[in-house]
């Protein structure tokens, strides 16, 4: 079966269409990564309205390509402007911007692009091999196990992906509650519809996602006024960029170590790329022959986080596809896209959709390579995107949101739902609630409810009495108990010192 899946995946790449969508995704990912405030998650939100007119072999590579290169764009503004285009690029800024101030902007960009692409390629190959390692484990999962896998995913994103456990759990719980709007699957009774025919099928996914993610970012950008950047460092020429490329070859061991850190961070739901980049930066400083130069323009401080941030995508995609738990908050939208395409996330991706899963693993490699080829010669010019005034950028993006929403089902109520969730998203952003956790709860709510009632009818109230289910329950309990237990030990240690 796996050999057939490999051949089918290769056949997918024989189609010119998939290459077209990979190129489009790379272009979008780079541009949205460069502009602070417009990240990959906003880019994917904007392309989701057009997903339903594409096949899975077209739509999902488009989305994966955006994520595969967004951090390359983010590193451009971090190095040249001192403004991280994406949150994980903050680690690159620590040494990348000081290098620009010393007149080594081209070298820093060359090192960033090359290490970012190398990290993606290395871990993309590892993730591709990992598909076949995970396959037998996924086959052991049953309906009862999926109930607790959904809860585990919400717990991971809600607890680990947020500074506040309470806010994260409230966000995820709210998403689950919103998913219950519409017909109950086992009884067929309408819930929370208030007599509205529009709500009988539940809230549509697209207006919720665009409202939660895209509109709050546009409002924040509009309120700041002017352009994001004022001045940028100058790249003197490609010769300087090639020096940075050769630096990656000199520090190939650091690149590989950092890529592995990123891949592992992607496999573990919750930490995401930001944690991976700072961990990689820390180990680079500890293993460097000149740790005292970190923070003052050491090229190793650029190579390490850039190798880790894109490498994380291979692990995150594998976790998201194999068990339906997003490897990061961004991957929640990948689940949303799969839902729009009628694909149930989880073990089915390694059985019925195995060729598509392998195709997406290869897409990470292809998109990363294309991103490096595009970014290296354009390094001196890419940062100019950040100089676009918000008075131009915001109306264009909001128009795209409105057109995409109306094109989706041609129902004006979708625009109203997007506005309502835009207000909710703005409040959540202001008070630092976890928006990805809400969307994850909303996306997986129907999966949770369907599997719960199916397991209950098949095995009774003790359906969870299986080794796998009990193991997942123990992990969920450990997630909740970790911080309180850690706090007890820390207070005990402080008392002993006193």
Number of C-alpha atoms within 10 A of each C-alpha: 8 15 9 11 20 17 12 17 21 15 12 18 15 11 10 9 13 20 19 14 20 27 20 17 28 29 22 23 32 29 24 27 33 29 26 21 20 21 27 29 26 24 23 28 24 23 20 26 24 13 21 17 12 11 10 18 19 18 23 26 27 29 31 26 30 33 31 32 35 31 30 32 32 32 37 35 31 29 33 30 23 25 23 27 31 26 19 25 31 22 28 31 28 21 26 36 29 21 25 25 18 11 16 25 28 29 26 36 35 29 28 35 33 29 36 33 27 26 32 31 24 19 30 29 15 16 27 21 13 16 21 14 11 17 17 11 12 17 12 10 16 15 20 24 24 24 24 22 23 23 21 20 26 34 26 29 32 31 23 19 22 21 13 15 20 14 20 27 23 17 25 30 22 16 23 25 14 18 25 21 19 22 17 17 14 11 7 9 10 18 15 15 17 12 10 9 10 15 17 18 14 20 19 16 19 23 28 23 30 30 25 29 24 26 24 24 22 21 14 15 21 18 11 11 11 15 17 19 19 10 13 19 21 15 21 14 14 16 12 18 25 19 17 26 21 15 20 26 14 11 15 15 11 22 28 20 18 29 34 23 25 35 32 21 28 31 24 19 26 25 21 30 30 21 20 31 31 21 20 27 26 18 16 23 20 11 10 16 9 11 15 11 15 20 19 16 21 21 25 28 30 35 35 37 38 36 38 38 37 35 38 33 33 34 29 29 27 27 25 24 27 23 22 25 32 32 31 30 26 20 27 25 23 24 24 24 26 19 16 18 17 11 16 18 23 22 23 17 23 25 17 12 16 25 24 21 25 25 24 26 26 21 24 31 24 21 29 31 21 17 29 22 14 15 22 21 15 12 22 22 12 19 26 16 16 25 15 14 16 20 14 12 14 18 13 11 17 16 11 14 24 19 14 21 24 16 13 18 12 12 12 12 14 22 21 13 18 26 19 16 21 25 16 17 28 23 14 18 17 10 10 15 25 27 26 29 31 30 29 29 30 27 25 27 23 18 19 22 19 17 19 18 17 18 21 15 12 11 13 11 10 10 17 20 12 12 10 18 21 14 13 19 18 11 15 19 13 12 17 14 11 10 12 11 11 11 11 10 12 12 11 11 11 9 9 8 7 5
